[in-house]
Amino acid sequence: MWEVVPRLLGDSRYLVLATADRQGRPWATPVFFAARDEDRLVWVSAPDSRHSRNIAERPDVAITIFDSHAPIGGAEALYLEATAGLADDPAAALTMLNARLPPDKELSGDDLAPSGPLLAYHADVRRHFILIRGGDPRFDNVTDARLRVTRPHHQDRGHATGEEAHRG
């Protein structure tokens, strides 16, 4: 079931980034993003935004990616556990983001600090989960659940390994 991961990362433009401050108060925000691959996502944000301040204090984040226009009963979702921080290569992050932006909306180095208002961020994904809708005939679940998926070995392409089901 791993094939859902790269497809949703490629098809989606926004993720919901969940952070928490030092006291554990949660915050969630939509962020335009690009994926280098299934394990590294990038975005730009103002360093004084609430989620950026939270990442500076507590880098563990949760991410959800889904199509909000999917019909009822047809939703797919990707849940990620990750560690976020400042991008180690801001120029590469801009290149990835610009590949997803229309030409008139592209970012430049002047948009990034110190001359601009933004910083480039990354999330290194530790664990991937997908949504298993309630009543899925392949699983014994009445309500929606999540299933941990891992990248298949080359000889096992197309099959999830190390799967764990979780309510959620």
Secondary structure, 3 states (H helix, E strand, C coil): CCCHHHHHHHHCCEEEEEEECCCCCEEEEEEECEEEECCEEEEEECCCCHHHHHHHHCCEEEEEEECCCCCCCCCCEEEEEEEEEECCCHHHHHHHHHCCCCHHHCCCHHHECCCCCEEEEEEEEEEEEEEECCCCCCCCCCCCEEEEECCCCHHHCCCCCCCCEEEC
